[in-house]
């Protein structure tokens, strides 16, 4: 078939299967994302690819990868638009401390795991960064079902997750950047200062111009264009386009028009580009890698570091911040799941050429394992850590 | 030949908000940001919306709760996803709302009393809303609803007929 025909079929199959599996995972009280990634595993070379020739479906088409990369930009752009900076401002000492502990411990443990397995400094640094950012979705939902989200532990978990997402997204630039740490940090600081300064001055004006056309489409088109331009600026300076998308999202969120554009951009993102990104990640998972003992050992080690690093790191620092040991443990447990930012960071590292060749296969497989397992085990871990509180509750929760 | 409303519409569009807005501040539903859920329920069931202000002494407008916000808050737990969204933090069932502030939509759309009906209509269409707060230096001094606008247009039409 003509490559364009193959691309169309790829996209159609990816969208259908990812949404169907996403729905099934939701029914199983798990984030839809896991279903979307598994859709990719099924569609990729390890399962469907064995039976169907690449002349009919081929998820390695560069065009499909471009769609997936736009998906990453949309994902981070939308994340930026959803971040409530007010929430961070209101954050207490415990949340700040537990964020710091929750970033440093997994970062170091991940790095050491990489070095222990003989990976280069850069590759090990990437492994460390992959473990830093929490995915709050499943924690928030589990705590909500137990009516615990509005407690101090819930609030601390929410704001710490917003902060460690931001930190994770910045750390990945350091991991993939070149040059000395000092030079790199200076470059990153300059990038953020300049884009924030220019962005805060220009973006509201561009949005106002878009507004004056009285066309909702124009406003959305302008917003997406702003995001892409900031992405290009970031790509040229700090390598990762996502940083530009993040800044654009954060700034657009401050404009009055954000209310109108957000739902539309969300629909565009989540009905086309973002599922393609998760499917793309899934297609990169080569199941044969799991036959290699070293890859399995690495996956196991990273998974262990991911769980222990967060519980211990966040827990200890929450304790220092003044939480009781029990609450400190609960905050730690709530930070175990990893998902979006870990996957995005992995893709950024691959795209930047920091991870190459066979290492890609191993790390993709290991990441697939640790994101799915950490997400799967979290609800049970949370319920276990809140056992006493649940027993004392006057009414039974729905779980 | 359809009737020509252009002249009437021109008159309508030029009208100042100040002339038609609800100025009687005591009839406008307003509560403080730290008001409890039951106050919100009472206000929204009586008036279909409520403006949220900073505190009793200040009329600084900080949010609005409409029937749509109410609908979000009442959403059945089955409908909630496991993806992080802002909806998560507004659920009566899950006990994540406790004050007016936790339910409200921040940055409510407002206009100033000197602007025109044309302006108000454009804003309502753009944001798909049916009422605007009228503010002065960030303080709420009145409100204007779609109903007020329709009433104004109706009175212009009746005047012309007479």
Interface residues (C-beta under 8 A of the other chain):
Chain A: X25 X26 X29 X30 X31 X32 X33 X82 X84 X135 X136 X137 X138 X140 X141 X144 X145 X147 X149 X150 X158 X211 X214 X216 X256 X259 X260 X398
Chain B: X77 X80 X81 X82 X83 X84 X85 X86 X88 X89 X91 X94 X95 X96 X98 X105 X107 X109 X122 X126 X127
